[in-house]
Amino acid sequence: MSPRHGSGPDGIWRLGPVRLLMVVGVGYLTIVLTLAAVKLDLDAGQSAAGGSPGTGGVTDQGSSGVEERDASSAPVITPTPAVGPGEMRVGSVENRSATPPAPRPPAAQRPTTPGTPPLVTSYEAESATNGLAGTTIYACSGCSGVKKVGRIGRGMGTLQFNGVVARTGGSATVTIAYVNGGSPRVGQISVNGGAPITLTFPGTGGWSSIGAIVVTVNLRPGPNTLKMFNPYAAAPDFDKITVSVR
């Protein structure tokens, strides 16, 4: 008996080209349909889970089309609103100056007006404009003008400086230059006939050696008088006074 058509080692080639194409086509179609069904199953599973594969978060797309993701997977990108004509976006290039502003010049310093300097005037004790009743003028090598006024105190004379000028009333500093070759002596000073100020004048080491005492007094505007005296004992000799007033 002869073999059946299509059987045997070479039987598959005896099917003929048409039948062979039909067999191959049916197999290919079966594979395509199977893959399509698997893809549909996968898409349906993803839709039911509400997320995309591998992200684990919810995807939300706004009207601008910019995707916002969960903070655990990626930084959030906020949609940028559109800018209308004539508008400026804060911090954008549109409202930045092309060149940095010029530095402001330092504020002008107002010139300070110094206060009126004090007026310093010296008044010699032996001046003829002074009151010298009962006193004696002595030569003094260490004194200004090489002279001094002595014999001031109890039973003797009184020295009064006249015409001590102050531009305005108020406090004045008076430096009294004196001579005392002995032990400390006491003298008093009275301004414009007011209450006396008692001062102690230490020894200067000789009757031509000068010492100084500074005292603060109140003067009135214009001329003033300063009287040196001691109703109880001898006062020192006096060279001059220097008055600093404003």
PyMOL commands that set and color helices and strands:
alter all, ss='L'
color gray80, all
select helices_A, chain A and resi 12-15+17-49+93-95+144-146
alter helices_A, ss='H'
color red, helices_A
select strands_A, chain A and resi 60-61+67-68+119-124+136-139+147-150+159-166+170-179+185-191+197-201+211-219+222-229+237-245
alter strands_A, ss='S'
color yellow, strands_A
deselect
rebuild
show_as cartoon
